[in-house]
Amino acid sequence: KNQVEQSPQSLIILEGKNCTLQCNYTVSPFSNLRWYKQDTGRGPVSLTIMTFSENTKSNGRYTATLDADTKQSSLHITASQLSDSASYICVVSAGSNYQLIWGAGTKLIIKP
Amino acid sequence: DTEVTQTPKHLVMGMTNKKSLKCEQHMGHRAMYWYKQKAKKPPELMFVYSYEKLSINESVPSRFSPECPNSSLLNLHLHALQPEDSALYLCASSQVGGSGSYEQYFGPGTRLTVT
């Protein structure tokens, strides 16, 4: 069964600190892996999208890694800001745009 | 312009009402999607339009009726909804074609409450 699991479920850190969110997946066939940021009550915003051959991808203070052998991905946030408070969702594409397997998300809270 | 717009932002409707949600994009994308998202859950795919034709219906009840009048617009017509249909409705768009799996751009959503 295709699955995407994220950890932790929630995380609280102080402003300015770094953090890393984890994503493990069992999806076949694998097309790409995406990280989305979603503010409460708003639509998801894409942070990165990585294919099988990409190990690392950055978008400002966000850096995603992908290990296709172990089927793990991480999202590292550097120098967190209050505006980073949101849910971060890992999504794996199983071969087409229509077959997206969504993780449950990690709720990140940044405290001043 | 990488924006997907949705109207209205909020909608409250009774179970006997008929209403419509609207979505628009001007990125030249030929795939458009409707998702339903309940609180603290990931989005669930409802419908996919590809080149203005309905290509996927994820067994959605007939009280939800999608329409794609042209390549930029996507509507979701609502009729005789139930309270459990209350949710955030998200529209998205993407490129389509070949064997690619393309990035989806989401709108801000419509918060629907059925009373």
Interface residues (C-beta under 8 A of the other chain):
Chain A: S31 N32 R34 G41 R42 G43 P44 V45 S46 I49 I89 V91 S93 G95 S96 N97 Y98 L100 W102 G103 A104 G105
Chain B: V4 Q6 A31 K41 P42 P43 L45 V48 S55 I56 L88 L90 A92 S94 V96 G100 S101 Y102 E103 Q104 Y105 F106 G107 P108 G109 R111
